[in-house]
Amino acid sequence: MAKIAPHITVNEKVRFGKPVIAGTRVPVNLVVGKIAGGMTVDEIMGEYDLTKGQVLAALRYAADLVSQEEIALR
């Protein structure tokens, strides 16, 4: 298991090596997708037994990835 960001870990034996909330099997992309789909932070916290800090860590991680993305325009 490797910690790749605050509250975010990767383990090749958990969720096929996708980033998850540390100490859970909840994938970061699930959390971000649920928010994009209209769920509130409180709803996600209740449904997946996460803290507000964990939910926000998933959003910070996703934002960091997007900020590093480079798109080559032709």
C-alpha positions in Angstrom: 0.0 0.0 0.0 1.2 3.5 -0.9 0.0 6.8 0.4 -0.2 9.1 -2.7 -2.0 12.1 -1.1 -3.5 13.0 2.3 -6.2 10.4 3.0 -5.6 8.7 -0.4 -3.9 5.3 -0.9 -3.2 2.8 -3.6 -2.9 -0.9 -3.1 -2.7 -3.3 -6.1 -4.9 -5.7 -4.2 -7.7 -3.2 -3.5 -9.9 -2.0 -6.3 -7.5 -3.1 -8.9 -4.9 -0.5 -7.8 -7.1 2.5 -8.2 -6.8 5.3 -5.6 -9.1 4.9 -2.6 -9.9 6.7 0.6 -7.3 5.5 3.1 -8.6 2.8 5.4 -11.6 2.0 3.1 -12.3 0.4 -0.2 -14.1 3.5 -1.5 -12.5 4.7 -4.8 -11.8 8.4 -5.2 -13.5 8.3 -8.6 -16.7 7.1 -7.0 -16.7 10.0 -4.5 -16.0 12.6 -7.2 -18.6 11.0 -9.5 -21.3 11.1 -6.8 -20.7 14.8 -6.2 -20.8 15.4 -9.9 -24.1 13.5 -10.0 -25.6 15.8 -7.4 -25.0 14.1 -4.1 -24.0 16.4 -1.2 -20.9 15.9 0.9 -23.2 15.0 3.8 -25.0 12.3 1.7 -21.7 10.8 0.7 -20.5 10.8 4.2 -23.6 8.9 5.4 -23.7 6.4 2.5 -20.1 5.5 2.6 -19.2 6.1 6.2 -16.6 8.8 5.4 -15.6 11.9 7.2 -15.9 15.4 5.6 -12.1 15.5 5.5 -12.0 12.2 3.5 -14.6 13.5 1.0 -12.7 16.7 0.5 -9.4 14.9 0.2 -10.9 13.0 -2.8 -11.9 16.3 -4.4 -8.5 17.8 -3.7 -6.8 14.8 -5.3 -9.0 15.0 -8.4 -8.4 18.7 -8.7 -4.6 18.2 -8.4 -4.7 15.6 -11.2 -6.6 17.9 -13.5 -4.3 20.8 -12.7 -1.3 18.7 -13.9 -3.0 17.6 -17.1 -1.6 19.0 -20.3 -3.6 19.0 -23.4 -1.9 19.3 -26.8 -4.0 21.4 -29.2 -3.3 20.9 -32.8 
